[in-house]
Amino acid sequence: MVGISRRRLHLLWLLPAAGLAWSSPAFAGAKVLTNASIHTVNPKAPAAEAMAIDDDGKIIAVGTERDVLAAAGKDAEIIDLGGRMVLPGFQDAHVHLVEAGVNEILCEFGPFEELDDTLATAEECVKSSKTDWVLGSGVSMTNLLDQSDNPIALLDEISPDRPVLILDDIGHGAWANSAAMHAAGYDALEGNPPGGIILRNKETGKPNGVVLENAQQKLRNLAFPDTPENVEFAYESMLPTLKTMAQNGITSVSDAGGFWPQGHVKVWQKALAENTLTVRASSALYVYPDMPFDEQVAALTRQFSNDASSLLRFNQVKIYVDGILEQRTGAVLEPYKPGAGIDHGFDRGFLYFDVDTLNRYSKVLSEKGFQLHYHVTGDRGARLALDAIAQSDAAPGPHRLTHLYLVDKADLPRFKQLGVVADFQLAPSSVDADYVQFIRQFIGDRADTMLPAGTLQAMGAQVVMSSDFDADELSPLVKIQTAVTRRKDGASDVATAIEWMTINPARLLHQDKTTGSIEVGKVADLAVIDRDILKLPAKAIGNAKVVATLLQGKPVYDPEKLFED
């Protein structure tokens, strides 16, 4: 590695060469990044040797080293990057940042443990917990049900009176004891709550302790009420996760949790007020299927915020259309194969909302100014979401569908036609051959057409690539490698995969005028990489390392102290 030098230079003023991007002749406190491989994501000037940033964190020059030095002025501070790569900061348009922080602190269960190990963890969790509810996370509901016909009895033996809630490993289910089920009123409920499923003992008809989809949310709201103590707990839990974002070169996020009855909005607002927010956040509010329509619209509208000058906005709503394929709750056009997975009685998957209510929420909330962010995994779910967008007010758009494991051929052209963004999580675990084979037992040969990112890109749709962290891997570099090396339906090249995590999500998040590429006038949200990933073998991209992350020109991650005075 070439050594790093920092120095003050008194330069002869040079006339700017033709083609140099710059704005004015002198900038007090300007920083010039030199000896760098800069990939701008600007098609008019895709590569540069140097760039200059003013004291406000705005980019003031991009081009050759000689010309940028001339534009920056004689008192500019020079930062020699030793040949490292500079990219626009990565923008992860689908994370669960508050939940990820909380999950790290809860009792941790292994998703595929043997039952004895799971129960041992539960016993220890009950003994060590000092809160009213015993809380854990990480269990696979499918694995649990494979090992026990009546999981509620197992928790009741460990904790007969104190509520226990153990969240699953993918955010679509939970395991509870009788005290928790009683607190939610589920022990006296006939049938299923709106948008959710309560699994029942086949012999007694009583709840067996496993709930799926929105049925878990009432339990979550009871376990994590919006109290000052819980907001502080969630805030302190989120701070390490913000550091993790910075360590991965991520400068913008869209939090897709948005459980506002649990105080999540207050958690973000506290980070902004405490000056600990190290990302731009354009986040979503969860739409609850079991809440009265008018009451919920009013509550969501009160929390709407869309100040482009702020690091924090709540300008989206997260609308779950269906569940997930591995729980047979993803809404599909053709029935699931019989016999595989959880038996809950829905052979074509599950819908959170009836179609009329889905369309009504979509229309009314878009009219209120919200962007619509739909969770869909099945092809029927995708079609219903596209139908809802087509019937709603086009503004403020672009709206998006996330996950998109299955999309029917007839619906592929509709993404471009409707201006809908396709948001994919192309993590190694999502495209792994063993995972595809696992899903095949549920949907057969349809597994071969999952996650059609490359197809939609070729058809002119806007594609973004996000992480769904902490359900999937976070690293943007690993996902870029995965997208490029995927044999079918991946990115055509590295530059395209970079666009999927920079300028494309910036357009989605309504911030492409200020972020997403390295251009004069935009803010210096940057990721510095230890090597040029455009020159690496595709299979080696994931081995590259983020060495610094800048938010509006200020380092939020800089272990090598490249940007310290």
Helices and strands as residue ranges (DSSP letters): E 6-8, E 21-22, E 31-34, E 37-39, E 47-48, E 50-53, E 59-63, H 65-72, E 77-80, E 85-88, E 90-95, H 97-105, E 107-108, H 115-128, E 134-139, H 141-147, H 151-158, E 164-168, E 173-176, H 178-183, G 186-188, E 196-200, E 207-213, H 215-223, H 228-247, E 250-255, G 260-262, H 264-273, E 280-286, H 293-303, E 312-320, G 325-327, H 355-367, E 371-376, H 379-391, E 400-403, G 409-411, H 412-418, E 421-424, H 428-431, H 433-443, G 444-449, H 453-458, E 462-465, H 476-485, H 494-500, H 503-508, E 526-529, G 538-543, E 546-551, E 554-557
